[in-house]
Amino acid sequence: MERAEHKRVSVWGLDVHYVQAPSGVSGPEKPVVVLLHGLGTSLITWYCNIDPLVDAGFAVIAPDLPGFGDSDKPDHLDYAPASAAEFIYDLAQALKLEKFSLVGNSAGCVVARLFALEHP
């Protein structure tokens, strides 16, 4: 994860931590992959995968979903997978991601599936 930059963005009024690799990449020059962790973990799940994905030609975004890692953990938030899928949609809007692929681990797969069904 040597080429990843730790960043923060506000989504739904929450402070959201994510990493982006390589640093400063945006636009159509590289396909973007968004990595979604499962329950009981954080973006640390993906640390060993980020550099190989960058080496393969991808730009990578890996967020700490709300309630996990270094992102805000509000008591009032609906932590259901459908809510997380809508959160990912709004995160993508905040990061100005127009086209990207989702990769999920464990419960992150459920979030990715629900996202794909609602936002094909």
N, C-alpha and C positions, 0 to 999 in steps of 0.2 A: 504494500500500500504506500510505497514511497512517493508516487506521483499524485496522490489524492490530497485535496485541500478540504479542510473542515470548514463548513459554512453554516449560516443560520438564515432562516426566512420566516416571515410571519404568515401563517395560514389559519383561518378561523379565529384570529386573535391569539393564536398560540405561537410560542417560540419553538421552532422546529429545527433540529440539528440534522445535517446531512453531510455526506462527503461527495465530492465531484472529482472525477479523474478522466483524463488529465486536467489539470487546473486550467480554468479559463476557456475551455472548449465549448462552443455553441455553434449552431447553424448546421447546414446540411453536409458538411465535410466528413462527418463521422456518424454512423448510426448510433443512437442513444439506447442504452439499456438501463432500466430502473429496477433495482434489486429490492425485493420486499422480504423482510425477515418474518419469522413466526412469533408465536407467543412466548413470553418468558425469556426473550433475548433482545438483541438490538442489531444495529448495522454491523457490529463486530462479527456476526455470523459470516459476513462476506469478505472479511479482510484478506483471506488467502485467494480469493477469486478476482479481486479488482485489478491487480497488475496483469495477470494473464489475459483478462478481457481487453485491457488497454493495448497490450501487445498484439492482440488479434484484430485491432483496428476499431474498437468500440469506444465511445464516450460512456462513462458510468456515473449514475446518480444512485446513491444508497442512503435513504432517509432512516432516521430513528422515528418510527411511527409514534403518534401521541401516546403517552403513557409508558414509553420505553426509552431506554438509553438516556441521552442528554436532551431529549425533547420534553416540553411541558407535560405534566401529569395531572390534569384537572379532574376533580371528583365528578363534575357534572357531565362529562363527555360520554356519549354512547360508544362503547368500544366494540360493538358488533362488527362482523366482517363487511356488511353492506355499508355501514358508516365509514369504515376505513377505505373502502373503494371510492366513495365520494370524496373523502379527504385526499386520496391520491389524484383524483381528477383536478381538485382545486390546487394541489401542490404543483401539478404539471402546468396549470395556468400561471401560477405565481412565478415559476421558473421559465416560462415562455417556451415550454416543450410542445412542439406541434406534432411530431411523430416520434414514437418510441416503442420499445418492446418492454414487456414486464416479465420478470423472472421472480418466482416466489419460492420460498422455503417453508415447508410445514404449513401453518395457517396462512402464510403469505401467498400460498397457491390459491387458497379460497378467495382472498382479496383480489388477486389478479384475475381469476375467473369471473367474479362478479363485476369487476371493472370492465372486462371485455364484453360482457353481456349488455351492460348499460351504455357503454361508450365504444361501439365497434370501430 
